[in-house]
Each structure stands twice: as C-alpha cells, then as structure tokens.
Amino acid sequence: MDVVISILAVLAGIIGIIGSIVPALPGPPISWIGLLLMYLWGGTNGNGEPMSTSTLLIWLGVTTLVTLLDYIVPAWFTKLTGGSRYAGWGAAIGLVIGIFLPPVGIVLGTLAGAFIAELVFADKDVWSSAKSALGAFAGFILGTGAKLLCCGLMLWQIIVYM
C-alpha cells in the first residue's frame, strides 16, 4: 500500500507541475494533495522523521497564496501597462488556443490574444494594444513561474518524504 500511495503522491506532484502551465488544471492544489498523501500515510525523510503538521500547513498557506496571486498578478500587470479587462481575457483565450502548439503557441497565443482583444474590443491603437499585451504576458509569466516554483518544491518535498 505504501508504494501505491508514494506513486500517487509523485503523480500528484507531476500533474501539479503540468497544471501550472495548463489553465484547466489547478497545479498547486494538486501538488499539495500529494504532500497530504505523504503526511497521512506517514512518509518519512532520510532521517526517519515524519512530515510535521507545520510543514503541511505552511505548504497549504503557500499554495493558497500562489493560487490567489495567479489571479491577481496578471490583472495588475495588465492595468499597470494601461490594459483593459479585454487584454486579460484575450491573453487567457490565446493561451488556451496556444496550448495546441507548445511551447511557442503558448507564448504567441497569450501575446496575440491580448493584443487582438485590446485592438478590437477596447478600440485602442496598435502601440497601446502592444503595451497592454506585453503587460498581460508579463503577468502570465510571473504567475506561471510562481506556480511552477511552488509545485516543483512540493514535488521535491514529496520525494524527500517517500
């Protein structure tokens, strides 16, 4: 049973990393479930010490914070560069379309989606639309990077406590 739980925990960590990039999967919460599995089934580190409740709760706090920031940071960067809500929506739609051509499609889809949305729906000029698209993209990169870092560290913790 311990082997099955360990495999499920590692899979949760890996799916969490994938979910940090794919918009439909909540990456950090899935990785945290992997940590929870290791905690509940008594995983120990190399010294034979079990995971502490404090460690689990700290990771829950980090997971919550990173997940919330992933919604706030892109919108903040978009507003910072003069973008409207259309840039955020365009970037998200462009990302979903771009997933089918990774990794270039993700980058170009996010930029193109925000740019086109600003140009067409917000009725902005080319320069303003480009500036807004770069802001939306920078926010996306920062949010995605934070999620990847969080999930990568949680996967490392899962492996340590196997």
N, C-alpha and C positions, 0 to 999 in steps of 0.2 A: 504494500500500500504506500510506503514511504517513497518508493521510486515513482509511482504514478503521480503522487502529489508534487514531487520535485519536477517532473516533466510538465505537469500542468502549470506550475508556478513559472518555470522558464518560458513556456509558451505564452503565458500572460504577459511576461516582460517583453518578449519579442513582438507580440501583437500590439502592445503599448507603444513600442518604438514605431511600428508601421502606422499606428493610429495617430502619431504625432504629425504625420505628413498627410494622410488620407483624411479628408474632412468628415467622413461619416462615422469614423471610429473615435471614441474618446480615449486617446492614448494614455495620459497619466492615470486616470482612474482604473484602467485595465491593468496597468503595471502594478498599481497599489494592491489590486486583488491578488496578484502573485506574491507580494510581500505578506499579505494577510494569510494566504495559504501556508507559507513557511512558518509564520508565527503560530497559527492554530495547530499545526501538526508537529510543532516542536523542533524546527530546524535549528541546528547549532553551527557556530563558526568553527574555525580551525582549532580553537582552544576548548571546544566543547561547551561554550556558553550559549544559551538560547537567546533569541532576539528579545530585547526588552520591550515592554509596553511603551516606554518613552520613545524608542526608535520608531515603532509603528505609528504612534500618534504624531510625531514630528513629520514623518513622511506623508501622513494624511493632511497635515497643515500645508506642506509644500505642494502637494497635489492640488489641493483646493485653490491655493494662491495662484499657481501656474495656470490652472484651468480658467480661473476668473480673469487673469491678466491677458490670456489669449483672446478674450472677447473685448477687452478694454484697449489694449495697446494698438491694434490696427486702426481702430476708430480714432484714437487720439493722434496717431501719426498722420492719418488722412486729414483730420481737422487742422493739424499743425501746418500742413502744406497747402491749406486752402481748399481742400476737397470737400465734397458733399457726401451725403449718405449713399448716393449713387455710385461713387468710386468704391466704397466698401462692398456693396452688392455686386458690382461689376467684377471686382477682384475675386470674390468668392465663386461667382459663376465661371469666370475664366479659369480658376483653379480646378474646378470640377471637370470642365472640358479638357483642360491640360493634363489631367491625370492619365489620359489615354496615350500620351506621348511623353512619358517620363524620361529624364528629369527636365529636359528643355521645355516641354509643354507646360509643366507646372509653372516655371518662371515666366515664360512668354504669355501663357494664358492669364496669369494673375495681372501682369502689366497691361496686356491688351484689353482685358475685361474692364479694368478700372479706367483706362484711357477712353475706350469707346463709350462707356457709360457716362463719363463726365462730358464728353464731346456731344453726345446725342441727347441724353436726358437732362443734364444740368445746363446745357446750352452754353458751354464755356469754349474759349478759343483753344487752339492747339497747344500753346505754351502752358496755359493754366491746367489743361487736361493732363499734359505730360507731367507737370509738377505734382498734381494730385495722385496720378498713377504711381509715381515714384514713392510718394508718402505711404500710400496703401501697401505697396510692395515691401517697403522697409518695415512697416508694422507687422506684416505677414511673416517676414523673415525673422524678426525678433521674437515673435510669439512662437513660431515653429521651432526656432533654436532653443528657446527656454523649455519647451515640451520635450524636445529630443534629449537635452541635457538631463532633465529630470528623469525621464524614462530610462536612459542609459545608466544613470546612477542607481536607480531602483533595480534594474536587471543585475547590476554588479552586486548589490546587496542580496538579491535572491541567490545568486551563485555562491556568495560567501557563506550563507546560512544553509546550504544544501547538506 
